[in-house]
Amino acid sequence: MDLTLKVWRQDGPGKPGEFKEYEAKGISSEASFLEMLDTVNERLVEAGDVPIEFDHDCREGICGMCGVMINGHPHGDQKGTATCQLHMRKFNDGDRIVIEPWRATGLPVVRDLIVDRSPLDRIIEAGGYISVNTGGAPDANLIPIPKPAAEASMDAAACIGCAACIAACPNSAGQLFTSAKLAHLNLLPQGQPERYKRTAAMVEKMEEFFGSCTNHGECEEACPKSISIDNIALMNRDYMMAKLKDRRKFGQR
Amino acid sequence: MTTIGRRNDTKPARKLPWIVEFYRSDVAKKWTMAVSGIILLGYIAAHMVGNLKVYLGPESINEYGHALRDLGGHLVPEEHLLWIMRIGLAFAFAIHVHAAYALTRRNLAARGKVRYDAPREYLVANYASRTMRYSGIIVLLFIVFHVSDLTIGTANPEHVSGDIYSNMVASFERVPVAVAYIVANIALGFHIFHGVWSLFQSIGANNETYNKWRRYLAWGFTAVIIGGNLSFPIAVQLGVIS
């Protein structure tokens, strides 16, 4: 299939960028979106041009490295998949595809389609962990966890940190990412001791970089892991508790 | 990393009262918007139901107006409770507007100047959710006129304090006023349709058992309130009330 690509090119952080058009002829409909970009890049290199830079790693939808805006849809117009899981058979011969990096003040472009996602690491560093003392590995199932709670925690833990939620949000809010990272710990017994400290720290770190939630729900639709905005409600609730609860009386219901 | 400024560089040296410290957060501002929103929703519901008395005739609604001024009966001096309610309402309104303003500014800063080139096809964000700030501004401007028209009376030359029935008729007989009222109420309808649903998320009221009812409630509440409100200018224009 023959395609026309309109791709954002930018030499470096803070440099002016522009859209450039590329002809992508003879692309296999079996190719993934990233393989299509590889093919285009090989031809660019052969022609002595600079290839289009884009992030990628596992190419099976679990690492969260890839992610571009495809025709105004984060990860393309296919629900619940990352860019690497999108295949060219979803496009038609002769299509014109606009490929852009994520756009948000907190996610500045590094080069071409690559953005700096380190603010997400800063949010995790603020509290997205469980402090454990060293020692022998505890027995499995030592702490009983209700099945639905374990499921809900796992659903939140599916977040791969690709930042599509922030890219999709009209406010560039980091709520879905942060709430998923909070929920997968806050819903489990092991996450309780640091629950409110974690919530306050991560929310406040998030607000240094990203906007606020106006409950559009676009993030949930864009998420390659279909993380639910129910997690955002949980985060809002826990944030209030973090500010109100007397932590000395943690066990008080 | 590009920050949009908050906390780190602006942390005050002195510890602020917790409510002030709390309000600095965006999540807390959304809480504030939700709670003040509940107060305002309660008010518009009571306002609409009270005004329905216009259909029972002049005596009924004028008596209702008098009863509002005389809230508390012989226990408190006349109008005192009404003024406490008015001040509370004005405070809820002011904080709702301030939080909206502050959040909008932060959201625009977070979004940045470079927008997507491809047109965004929103999948679930609806017209109501994307126009909250505009419908809010329309309602805000309308309320300024509405209060000066029907409460204070400066925008209505035929205003007689206490005679609610004839003030309402005199006001809505003017076609531009009736049209402005209808437009503002439709804007209010979009605003509360998103607001009623959204406030549950903001305060973390999320439960699989009743989640779908949050949408139904938004539809129902909006339909009842806006239906009732729109009936007044239409009834006056059609001559049902005169």
HADDOCK unambig.tbl for C-alpha pairs under 7 A between the chains (distance, minus, plus):
assign (segid A and resid 71 and name CA) (segid B and resid 118 and name CA) 5.43 0.50 0.50
assign (segid A and resid 72 and name CA) (segid B and resid 116 and name CA) 6.98 0.50 0.50
assign (segid A and resid 72 and name CA) (segid B and resid 118 and name CA) 4.93 0.50 0.50
assign (segid A and resid 72 and name CA) (segid B and resid 119 and name CA) 5.77 0.50 0.50
assign (segid A and resid 72 and name CA) (segid B and resid 120 and name CA) 4.80 0.50 0.50
assign (segid A and resid 72 and name CA) (segid B and resid 121 and name CA) 6.70 0.50 0.50
assign (segid A and resid 98 and name CA) (segid B and resid 118 and name CA) 6.36 0.50 0.50
assign (segid A and resid 103 and name CA) (segid B and resid 114 and name CA) 6.94 0.50 0.50
assign (segid A and resid 103 and name CA) (segid B and resid 115 and name CA) 6.68 0.50 0.50
assign (segid A and resid 103 and name CA) (segid B and resid 116 and name CA) 6.96 0.50 0.50
assign (segid A and resid 104 and name CA) (segid B and resid 110 and name CA) 6.09 0.50 0.50
assign (segid A and resid 104 and name CA) (segid B and resid 111 and name CA) 4.92 0.50 0.50
assign (segid A and resid 104 and name CA) (segid B and resid 112 and name CA) 5.77 0.50 0.50
assign (segid A and resid 105 and name CA) (segid B and resid 2 and name CA) 6.29 0.50 0.50
assign (segid A and resid 105 and name CA) (segid B and resid 110 and name CA) 5.09 0.50 0.50
assign (segid A and resid 105 and name CA) (segid B and resid 111 and name CA) 5.81 0.50 0.50
assign (segid A and resid 105 and name CA) (segid B and resid 112 and name CA) 5.01 0.50 0.50
assign (segid A and resid 106 and name CA) (segid B and resid 1 and name CA) 6.78 0.50 0.50
assign (segid A and resid 106 and name CA) (segid B and resid 2 and name CA) 5.20 0.50 0.50
assign (segid A and resid 106 and name CA) (segid B and resid 3 and name CA) 5.92 0.50 0.50
assign (segid A and resid 106 and name CA) (segid B and resid 110 and name CA) 6.67 0.50 0.50
assign (segid A and resid 108 and name CA) (segid B and resid 2 and name CA) 6.88 0.50 0.50
assign (segid A and resid 119 and name CA) (segid B and resid 1 and name CA) 6.71 0.50 0.50
assign (segid A and resid 171 and name CA) (segid B and resid 107 and name CA) 4.84 0.50 0.50
assign (segid A and resid 171 and name CA) (segid B and resid 108 and name CA) 6.72 0.50 0.50
assign (segid A and resid 171 and name CA) (segid B and resid 110 and name CA) 6.57 0.50 0.50
assign (segid A and resid 171 and name CA) (segid B and resid 111 and name CA) 5.66 0.50 0.50
assign (segid A and resid 172 and name CA) (segid B and resid 107 and name CA) 6.93 0.50 0.50
assign (segid A and resid 172 and name CA) (segid B and resid 110 and name CA) 5.75 0.50 0.50
assign (segid A and resid 172 and name CA) (segid B and resid 111 and name CA) 5.22 0.50 0.50
assign (segid A and resid 204 and name CA) (segid B and resid 25 and name CA) 6.97 0.50 0.50
assign (segid A and resid 208 and name CA) (segid B and resid 3 and name CA) 5.50 0.50 0.50
assign (segid A and resid 208 and name CA) (segid B and resid 4 and name CA) 5.79 0.50 0.50
assign (segid A and resid 208 and name CA) (segid B and resid 5 and name CA) 5.75 0.50 0.50
assign (segid A and resid 208 and name CA) (segid B and resid 6 and name CA) 5.33 0.50 0.50
assign (segid A and resid 208 and name CA) (segid B and resid 7 and name CA) 6.91 0.50 0.50
assign (segid A and resid 209 and name CA) (segid B and resid 2 and name CA) 6.86 0.50 0.50
assign (segid A and resid 209 and name CA) (segid B and resid 3 and name CA) 4.57 0.50 0.50
assign (segid A and resid 209 and name CA) (segid B and resid 4 and name CA) 5.39 0.50 0.50
assign (segid A and resid 210 and name CA) (segid B and resid 110 and name CA) 5.38 0.50 0.50
assign (segid A and resid 211 and name CA) (segid B and resid 106 and name CA) 6.01 0.50 0.50
assign (segid A and resid 211 and name CA) (segid B and resid 107 and name CA) 4.53 0.50 0.50
assign (segid A and resid 211 and name CA) (segid B and resid 110 and name CA) 5.09 0.50 0.50
assign (segid A and resid 212 and name CA) (segid B and resid 26 and name CA) 5.99 0.50 0.50
assign (segid A and resid 212 and name CA) (segid B and resid 103 and name CA) 6.75 0.50 0.50
assign (segid A and resid 212 and name CA) (segid B and resid 107 and name CA) 6.21 0.50 0.50
assign (segid A and resid 215 and name CA) (segid B and resid 198 and name CA) 5.90 0.50 0.50
assign (segid A and resid 216 and name CA) (segid B and resid 124 and name CA) 6.78 0.50 0.50
assign (segid A and resid 216 and name CA) (segid B and resid 125 and name CA) 4.56 0.50 0.50
assign (segid A and resid 216 and name CA) (segid B and resid 129 and name CA) 6.12 0.50 0.50
assign (segid A and resid 217 and name CA) (segid B and resid 124 and name CA) 6.19 0.50 0.50
assign (segid A and resid 217 and name CA) (segid B and resid 125 and name CA) 6.19 0.50 0.50
assign (segid A and resid 218 and name CA) (segid B and resid 123 and name CA) 6.53 0.50 0.50
assign (segid A and resid 218 and name CA) (segid B and resid 124 and name CA) 5.89 0.50 0.50
assign (segid A and resid 218 and name CA) (segid B and resid 125 and name CA) 6.03 0.50 0.50
assign (segid A and resid 230 and name CA) (segid B and resid 206 and name CA) 6.35 0.50 0.50
assign (segid A and resid 233 and name CA) (segid B and resid 201 and name CA) 4.86 0.50 0.50
assign (segid A and resid 233 and name CA) (segid B and resid 202 and name CA) 6.26 0.50 0.50
assign (segid A and resid 233 and name CA) (segid B and resid 203 and name CA) 6.81 0.50 0.50
assign (segid A and resid 233 and name CA) (segid B and resid 204 and name CA) 3.91 0.50 0.50
assign (segid A and resid 233 and name CA) (segid B and resid 205 and name CA) 6.61 0.50 0.50
assign (segid A and resid 233 and name CA) (segid B and resid 206 and name CA) 6.09 0.50 0.50
assign (segid A and resid 234 and name CA) (segid B and resid 204 and name CA) 5.43 0.50 0.50
assign (segid A and resid 236 and name CA) (segid B and resid 27 and name CA) 6.38 0.50 0.50
assign (segid A and resid 236 and name CA) (segid B and resid 202 and name CA) 6.15 0.50 0.50
assign (segid A and resid 236 and name CA) (segid B and resid 203 and name CA) 6.08 0.50 0.50
assign (segid A and resid 236 and name CA) (segid B and resid 204 and name CA) 5.33 0.50 0.50
assign (segid A and resid 237 and name CA) (segid B and resid 203 and name CA) 5.97 0.50 0.50
assign (segid A and resid 237 and name CA) (segid B and resid 204 and name CA) 4.59 0.50 0.50
